[in-house]
Amino acid sequence: MAKDYCVLGIESSCDETGVALVRVTGQRPPTLLAHALYSQIEMHQAYGGVVPELASRDHIRRVLPLTREVLQVSGKTLQDVDVVAFTRGPGLGGALLVGAGVACALAASLGRPVLGVHHLEGHLLSPFLSADPPEFPFVALLVSGGHTQLMRVDGVGRYQLLGETIDDAAGEAFDKSAKLLGLGYPGGPALSKLAEFGDPAAFKLPRPLLHSGNLDFSFAGLKTAVMVQAKKLAALQGCAVAALPKAVLADLAASTQAAIVEVLVKKSLSALAATGLKRLVVAGGVGANRSLREQLNQACALRGVRVHYPELHLCTDNGAMIAMAAAMRLQSGIQRANKVYAFDVKPRWPLDDLMA
């Protein structure tokens, strides 16, 4: 690769279509030139969750207009794109195929190389887009809708899995608990917003695996406990769960959030203690949760640990993290883009399989 080049990134793994352009100059950190994002939340709300076929079709409609928007904002043209990167997995198979197909067709038409990117590596490296980027090595807490993992990160592609969820992820616990409370879709943000008006100590909910002696997570039991508590309250009130007084729902939401956050914070601190590292990166959609950030910041400050997050608007799935991950892999020399335009996708793709 030349010393100065631009990477176009396309993200289409689930219900957000993202496109971004980053510039790489020598060994300096890549810089974000522009990014654009379209969320399908409104479309999926009527169904209470993501409908894969609808998601795929909407990606088809959005990806090229978003690409034109990114090029216009950055002041670049397609001829300025040196590498086209796309999310190869994990994610919804049909949705991934849209981004992969568009990326490879675009690269072929330009005669440019392509690079498939791991979605979770994109999240993992997204804090490098922030005004306060981390330095290697660090412990990473990956908390998104379908993944909760603790990783030791010594460099690009140098990852060691420390612990992961054995059932529901933290994001799923938020979303499923919100659905039980009748809060609609997307559930996580709705539950967090309602929790601001409640008492986190109102209900005693379990903290699964908190004292397990390892760094694994489990949130399925918490979801069940929320369901049992909600039904008990509804029976006492003689109403449906969704019809409970707002104050009661707020207390249950706050108690649910408190349980999830306590587990995430304490497991993260245990991972830091086990590795001896003094730097923590938090990435993924749940990383935008205000209570989680406040408690992590406070706990880590007491221990002399630096905490890094992506910018709030880059916590959810986006093209910027895909372009950044591709740029950092190319920059580090651990992977090359190529002009082979046949592609596949990996709906299931463990991050620890992606080693330098």
Sequence and secondary structure as in RCSB ss.txt:
>XXXX:A:sequence
MAKDYCVLGIESSCDETGVALVRVTGQRPPTLLAHALYSQIEMHQAYGGVVPELASRDHIRRVLPLTREVLQVSG
KTLQDVDVVAFTRGPGLGGALLVGAGVACALAASLGRPVLGVHHLEGHLLSPFLSADPPEFPFVALLVSGGHTQL
MRVDGVGRYQLLGETIDDAAGEAFDKSAKLLGLGYPGGPALSKLAEFGDPAAFKLPRPLLHSGNLDFSFAGLKTA
VMVQAKKLAALQGCAVAALPKAVLADLAASTQAAIVEVLVKKSLSALAATGLKRLVVAGGVGANRSLREQLNQAC
ALRGVRVHYPELHLCTDNGAMIAMAAAMRLQSGIQRANKVYAFDVKPRWPLDDLMA
>XXXX:A:secstr
  SEEEEEEEE SSSEEEEEEEEEETTS  EEEEEEEEE HHHHHTTTS  HHHHHHHHHHHHHHHHHHHHHHHT
  GGG  EEEEEEESS HHHHHHHHHHHHHHHHHHT  EEEEEHHHHHHHGGGGSSS   SSEEEEEE SS EEE
EEEEETTEEEEEEEBSSS HHHHHHHHHHHTT  SSHHHHHHHHHTTS TTSS    TTTTSSSS B  HHHHHH
HHHHHHHHHHHHTS GGGS HHHHHHHHHHHHHHHHHHHHHHHHHHHHHHT  EEEEESGGGG HHHHHHHHHHH
HHTT EEE   GGGSSS HHHHHHHHHHHHHHTS   B        SS  GGG   
